[in-house]
C-alpha cells in the first residue's frame, strides 16, 4: 500500500558555477524533463525502513546504514523532522565530524526508535555526476516522500543540527535540510543545487543569502548535451580550491569576472532579451576554461553547437565532463541537436526556461 510519495526535478546552472562557491552570484533553473521520485509503501512488521534505489544500485536498511550514507542521512533527518511519528531521537557518542580542512562539517549522528515499517523505492532519470543535480534531487524526493507519508508538511517542528535548533518552515527549511546531505556528496557545496531543486523555479543565488527567484522576461530554450563522462562535483570543487589556494589573487579576479557575467545575464533574462545571453555564455565558458574545469569533450560540444547555429554555449555544472548547455531557437533546434549527437553527445535534452 502506498503511504506517500515525493518528486523533484533536475537542475541546470545557467551562469556562475564554481565562482558561486566563493561568494559570487549564480543563476540556475530546474529541468523538468528529468526527475527523481520516491514512493513509500508499507513493509512487513519489524522490517524498519528499507530504502531501495535501483537506478543508483543501492538497497539499505536504515537500521544498519552508516551515519554518513547520503540516503540514510536524508531519511534520518526527515524522520526526525516529521511531526506525528513520535520517534525518539537517540544521540550517539560517535564523532559527527566529516571531511577535512575547509570542507569539514558537523554531521548529526543519531538513531531513531521505533522506526516505521516502510519500504521506500527511489527512481531517477537524472544521470549521476553529470551536473544536473542528481544527488540533491534524489534527497529532495526522499524527504518529501517521508514527510508525505507522515501526513504532515514541513512546518514549525524543530530538529537538532550542529547543536543548534532550526525551525522547519516550508521550502526554505527543506532546502536547508538537503544542503546538509549535499555536504556528503560534494564536501563544500555552494548550496545552489538544493536551492533550485527545492524551490522548483529559477533562482538567483548568493551563498549565505536568502535565494531570490528571478523573473524570466521571455522564455528561452536550451539544449543540454551530456559528454557521458561522469564528473563528481566534490572532486572538481576540491581541485579548484587547491588551485585557488595556490594563486588566490588570480582566481579571485576570475571569480569577479564571472560575477559580472552573471549580473549581465540576470539583467538580460529579466529584461526579456535572451538573445543577449549568447556572448555571455561564451564569456563564462572561457573563464571556466581558465579556471581549469572544462575538458576537450565539453569544448567540442560547445563548438559543435555554435557551428550549427546556437546563439551561445558553455559547460554547466562542475565541469571536467558532465553537461554542456547551448542557447537555441525554434529555427536552430533541429540542426543543433543533430550536431551535438554527431559530436558524440551521449544524450541531448531540450528544455525551456521560463
Order of alpha helices (4+ residues) and beta strands (2+ residues): beta-beta-beta-beta-alpha-beta-beta-beta-beta-beta-alpha-beta-beta-alpha-alpha-beta-beta-beta-alpha-alpha-alpha-alpha-beta-beta-alpha-beta
